[in-house]
Amino acid sequence: MKLLRDSDDSIVSIAAALGYSSQTAFAVAFKNLTGESPSDWRRHKR
């Protein structure tokens, strides 16, 4: 969440840095945890 909030890195780059095989896998896991997509969460937390 820190990477999404504090960096301008793309969600694809963040997903790869965290070891996810794809942006989709990261987005599904993130939404299961937070109830929001990574891009929606980023938009609301900035």
Buried (B, 14 or more C-beta within 10 A) or exposed (E): EEBBEEEEEEBEEBBBEEEBEEBEEBBEBBBEEEEBBBEEBBEEEE
